[in-house]
Amino acid sequence: MRISDLKKTWSPLITGLNKESSFVLTHLRIFLLSVVLAAQLLLIIFFLNPSGTEEYVASYRNLRLAGYSLCIILPFFFIYGVEGWIKQFFIKKWKVYHNLISKILLITLIIAASYLYNALVVNEFTPSFSDFGSFFIWIGLPYLAILLPVVIFVYLFFFKKNPDQLKSDHQLTIHGKNKEDIIHLEEKNFVFAKASQNYVKVHYLKNEEIKKQLIRTTLTDLYKQLPNALRIHRSYLVNPDYISAIEGNSRKRYALLINNANKIPVSPSYQL
């Protein structure tokens, strides 16, 4: 098979993995998802008695078994805490492949925590890598297959969107002074606009590409039509979500935009 054929085969997958992904989990939602998963696990342990659980005898038996719930709740908060920190300081656009890596790490951490808890607290033996491999394959993955569908259902149907995401998905129609001056775009896809005399050139994303459209209007009128716009200069509006850095000093500053070579001047009279 030629390289060009391989590129065609894998191109849709690569494109899908590089799409921008939602980041909608709050602390409350993380807690609820982890509790749903932990409650499922405890129901299985106490009522279905898998892997000979009914034969397990130890002091504080039920309390020990209930401790498996912490092996789910704590990794949830750890992984999503790290995920939020990385997104805030290092990754401006959260992609599908970031989500995939995060979920793989979460699953691995939950199974690893469960194995260590099983070894050190429940059965009191010395953990080893070889035992962990068997635990991962014969206990961790089968439990995952049982627990995951309910969590996916809860996530998709109850936590699909939050108010911020609804706002960012909001469709806008920008009108100029001429009848043909109309731009349809999602609110989150507006990047910046530059005024020039009686016209404004609007830069926005469409199909992950920057589009430019000149309309006859004033920057003031355009500003009223863009809820997420920030005016940083008498001739410029920008979407603050696309500002990656500010260069210069108090007298002469420039805003650098993500994935954009343009430097937007920042007037001293406008506050970021």
URHU-V347799 format. One record per pair of residues at least 12 apart in sequence whose ideal C-beta (glycine too) atoms are under 10 Angstrom apart, sorted by the first residue. I is the first residue (numbers start at 0). GAP is how many residues later the second one is. Records with the same first field share a line. If there is no record, write none. Layout:
I = GAP / GAP
//
This chain:
13 = 83
14 = 81 / 193
15 = 79 / 80 / 81
16 = 78 / 79 / 80 / 81 / 82 / 83
17 = 75 / 77 / 78 / 79 / 190
18 = 74 / 76 / 77 / 78 / 189
19 = 73 / 74 / 75 / 76 / 78 / 168 / 185 / 188
20 = 72 / 73 / 74 / 75 / 76 / 77 / 78 / 79 / 81
21 = 72 / 74 / 77 / 137 / 138 / 139 / 140 / 143 / 146 / 147
22 = 57 / 60 / 61 / 64 / 68 / 70 / 71 / 75 / 76 / 139 / 141 / 142
23 = 131 / 135 / 136 / 137 / 138 / 139 / 140 / 141 / 142
24 = 51 / 55 / 58 / 59 / 130 / 134 / 137
25 = 54 / 58 / 133 / 136 / 138
26 = 50 / 53 / 54 / 57
27 = 131
28 = 51 / 125 / 126 / 129 / 130 / 133
29 = 43 / 46 / 47 / 49 / 50 / 51 / 53 / 54 / 129
30 = 42 / 45 / 46
31 = 122 / 123 / 126 / 127
32 = 39 / 40 / 43 / 47 / 118 / 121 / 122 / 125 / 126
33 = 35 / 36 / 38 / 39 / 40 / 41 / 42 / 43 / 46 / 72 / 76 / 117
34 = 34 / 37 / 38 / 41
35 = 36 / 111 / 114 / 115 / 117 / 118 / 119 / 122
36 = 32 / 35 / 36 / 39 / 73 / 107 / 110 / 111 / 113 / 114 / 117
37 = 28 / 30 / 31 / 32 / 33 / 34 / 35 / 38 / 72 / 109
38 = 30 / 33 / 111
39 = 29 / 32 / 103 / 106 / 107 / 108 / 109 / 110 / 111
40 = 24 / 25 / 27 / 28 / 30 / 31 / 69 / 73 / 102 / 105 / 106
41 = 20 / 23 / 24 / 25 / 26 / 27 / 30
43 = 24 / 99 / 102 / 103
44 = 17 / 20 / 21 / 23 / 24 / 98
45 = 16 / 19 / 20
47 = 98
49 = 89 / 92 / 93 / 96
50 = 87 / 88 / 91 / 92
52 = 12 / 69
55 = 66 / 67
57 = 63 / 64 / 65 / 66
59 = 61
60 = 61
62 = 58
63 = 53 / 54 / 57 / 58 / 59
64 = 56 / 57
66 = 47 / 50 / 51 / 54 / 55
67 = 42 / 45 / 46 / 49 / 50 / 53 / 54 / 75
69 = 43 / 44 / 47
70 = 38 / 39 / 40 / 41 / 42 / 43 / 44 / 45 / 46 / 47 / 50
71 = 34 / 37 / 38 / 41 / 42 / 75 / 79
72 = 37 / 40
73 = 35 / 36 / 39
74 = 30 / 31 / 32 / 33 / 34 / 35 / 36 / 37 / 38 / 39
75 = 30 / 33 / 34
77 = 27 / 28 / 31 / 35
78 = 23 / 24 / 26 / 27 / 28 / 29 / 30 / 31
79 = 22 / 26
81 = 20 / 23
82 = 15 / 16 / 18 / 19 / 20 / 22 / 23
85 = 12 / 16
86 = 15
91 = 149 / 150 / 151 / 152 / 166 / 167
92 = 148 / 149 / 165 / 166
102 = 45
106 = 29 / 33 / 34 / 37 / 41
107 = 28 / 32
109 = 30 / 33 / 34 / 37
110 = 21 / 24 / 25 / 26 / 28 / 29 / 30 / 32 / 33
111 = 15 / 20 / 23 / 24 / 28
113 = 21 / 22 / 25 / 26 / 29
114 = 12 / 16 / 17 / 18 / 19 / 20 / 21 / 24 / 25
115 = 16 / 19
117 = 13 / 17 / 21
118 = 12 / 13 / 16
163 = 24
164 = 23
166 = 20 / 21 / 60 / 61
167 = 18 / 19 / 20 / 21 / 60 / 73
168 = 17 / 18 / 19 / 20
169 = 16 / 17 / 18 / 57 / 58
170 = 13 / 14 / 15 / 16 / 18
171 = 12 / 13 / 14 / 15 / 16 / 17 / 18 / 32 / 53 / 54 / 55 / 56
172 = 12 / 52
173 = 16 / 19 / 26 / 28 / 30 / 39 / 41 / 43 / 47 / 48 / 51 / 52
174 = 40 / 42 / 46 / 47 / 50
175 = 22 / 23 / 24 / 26 / 37 / 38 / 39 / 40 / 41 / 42 / 45 / 46 / 49
176 = 21 / 22 / 38 / 39 / 40 / 41 / 44
177 = 37 / 38 / 39
179 = 35 / 36
180 = 18 / 19 / 21 / 32 / 33 / 34 / 35 / 36
181 = 31 / 33
182 = 19 / 21 / 23 / 28 / 30 / 32 / 39 / 42
183 = 20 / 22
184 = 17 / 19 / 20 / 21 / 26 / 28 / 41
185 = 18 / 19 / 20
186 = 39 / 40 / 41 / 42 / 52
187 = 16 / 17 / 40 / 51 / 53 / 54
188 = 14 / 15 / 16 / 17 / 18 / 19 / 21 / 22 / 50 / 53
189 = 12 / 13 / 14 / 15 / 32 / 35 / 36 / 37 / 38 / 39 / 47 / 48 / 49 / 51 / 52
190 = 12 / 13 / 14 / 19 / 20 / 21 / 46 / 47 / 48 / 50 / 51 / 66 / 67 / 68 / 69 / 71 / 73
191 = 12 / 18 / 37 / 38 / 40 / 44 / 45 / 46 / 47 / 50 / 51 / 63 / 65 / 68 / 70 / 72
192 = 19 / 20 / 22 / 24 / 26 / 29 / 30 / 33 / 36 / 38 / 42 / 43 / 44 / 45 / 46
193 = 18 / 20 / 25 / 39 / 41 / 42 / 43 / 44 / 68 / 70
194 = 22 / 23 / 24 / 25 / 27 / 38 / 39 / 40 / 41 / 42
195 = 18 / 23 / 39
196 = 19 / 21
197 = 18 / 19 / 20
198 = 15 / 16 / 17 / 18 / 19
199 = 13 / 14 / 15 / 16 / 17 / 18 / 19 / 20 / 21 / 22 / 23 / 35 / 36 / 37
200 = 12 / 13 / 14
201 = 12 / 13 / 15 / 20 / 24 / 35
202 = 34 / 35 / 36 / 39 / 54 / 57 / 59
203 = 35
204 = 34 / 37 / 54
207 = 51
209 = 47 / 49 / 50 / 52
218 = 12 / 14 / 15 / 16 / 17 / 18
219 = 17
221 = 15
222 = 14
225 = 12 / 13
227 = 12 / 13
229 = 13 / 25 / 40 / 41 / 42
230 = 36 / 39 / 40
231 = 14 / 21 / 22 / 23 / 32 / 33 / 34 / 35 / 37 / 38 / 39 / 40
232 = 20 / 21 / 22 / 31 / 32 / 33 / 34 / 35 / 36 / 37
233 = 31 / 33 / 35 / 36
234 = 29 / 30 / 32
235 = 19 / 26 / 28 / 29 / 30 / 31 / 34
236 = 27
237 = 17 / 19 / 24 / 26 / 28 / 34
238 = 18 / 19
239 = 15 / 32
240 = 16 / 17
241 = 13 / 14 / 15 / 16 / 17 / 18 / 22
242 = 12 / 13 / 14 / 15 / 21 / 23 / 29
243 = 12 / 13 / 14 / 15 / 16
244 = 12 / 13
245 = 18 / 20 / 26
246 = 16 / 19
247 = 15 / 17 / 18
248 = 19
249 = 16 / 18
250 = 17
251 = 13 / 14 / 15 / 16
252 = 12 / 13 / 14 / 15 / 17 / 19
253 = 12
254 = 17
//
